[in-house]
Amino acid sequence: MKRGMVRSNSVRSRGSSASTPPTPPTPMAPRERLKDCCRQLVAFMCTQVGVGGLVVGYALVGAFGFLTIETQAALEAEEQVHQLRHSTAAKLWAVTNAQNVFNESRWREGVGAALRAFQDGIAGAVKAGYDGRTVQEAWSFPAALTFSLSVFTMIGYGNLVPRSGWGKLATVVYAVLGIPLYVLYFMNMGRVLASTFRWLYTKMYQCHLELPGSGSGSAVRVIVPSTACLWVLAGYVLVGTIMFAEWEGWNYLDASYFCVTSLCKIGIGDFVPGTGIKKSTAKGEGGESTMADTGEGHTKLVINFVYLLLGMGLIAMCYNLMREEVVVRARDLKARISRWLESLRLRATECYYGPEEEASESEDEEEEERRKRRRRRRRRRRLQRELREGRGRSLPPSLPQGLIPLDVEDNNDIEATPREMLRRSYSTSRY
């Protein structure tokens, strides 16, 4: 009776458990949800797309930041020069008005003093950062973006530098945070471009030679030669030469000189893009020429920026591909040196032991003797282990434990029982 009740209860419990809907997942706590979002964000930022977007965003933030900080310092230097110019003009007019008696010596003395004061003032303004350009020309958005790019890519053109204390401090912090980001971009972009170029080169190589199984996924390892990498870099420099020569007004030699020094991160600074694409000359209402903003200047700026970043990625790609070729050639060289050393060893052995047949026979005999000794040692260890574990046959109690024979090198019968082997070795032992 009790069994039936228990059985019915168990059946009812099963039915009830089967009919209950699955429990919904417990909602995550806000803190755990925030941690999960941060992990996903960091994982995305470590991808190629995330790193590229992070580099571009970092450059834009740096451009706006330096533009805001350094504009004030440039305005102060420009205002100082304007005041110096007006004061010098007033001094010259005062000297001319006072010496209106045609006294040439006194007039020259007064004008010379005013010009010397003007010269000293200009020298001080130049030391403070004034270079003859207005604030809009010195710290335009293209110039600030180029400065940001030159900082975290370690090019360092040097034509535009921060003058204020806050600008120098911001440059230090910006470089410390941006250089690791650029290194991460350099490595990821180089790996991606190297894999893509290797795949394209392999397909072209297979189509050219008509290798069997080229379309069946067969593992064909093709090493990209260094000449292909050099041709890619030469073509990229040629495209940049034409582009900068047309947009910046440089000749082709200066444009190619800028491309090579920038991509190699030399950064001399005598040629910097962005100075000729922000504004263009236009005619005003009175016929005079004025500087007006052009809509396509920003597009050219973006193209120049992408050209420099992509070019540095190509440098990383060529580095990866050339390193692979160097590794393969180093392995080949190592194999050749090993074969050469082996041939020298064989010659020395032949000179010392005689012909090669006799040397090989003596080596075979030594190897056979070593194998025999190893077999004997293994047989002796196995016998000792069996005796220690008690798995061997029973021995007479008169045999002391300390007199277990260890010398079984003369027993060549592997199939003999442990007792027979002990009997033979014990009869021949020195004990």
Buried (B, 14 or more C-beta within 10 A) or exposed (E): EEEEEEEEEEEEEEEEEEEEEEEEEEEEEEEEEEEEEEEEEEEEBEEBEBBBEBBBEBBBEBBEBBBBBBBBBBEBBBEBBEEBEEBBEEBBEEBEEEBEEEEEEEBEEBBEEBEEBBEEBBEBBEEBBBEEBEBBBBBBBBBBBBBBBBBBBEBBBEBBBBBBEEBEEBBEEBBEEBBEBBEBBBBBBBBBBBEEBBEEBBEEBBEEEEBEEBEEEEEEEBBBEBEBBEEBBEEBBBEBBEBBBEBBEBEEEBBBBBBBBBBEEEBBBEBBBBBBBBBEEEEEEEEEEEEEEBEEBBEBBEBBBEBBBBBBBBBBBBBBBBEBBEEEEEEEEEEEEEEEEEEEEEEEBEEEBEEEEEBEEEEEEEEEEEEEEEEBEEBBEEBBEEBEEEEBEEBEEEEEEEEBBEBBEEBEEEEBEBEEBBBBBBEEBEE
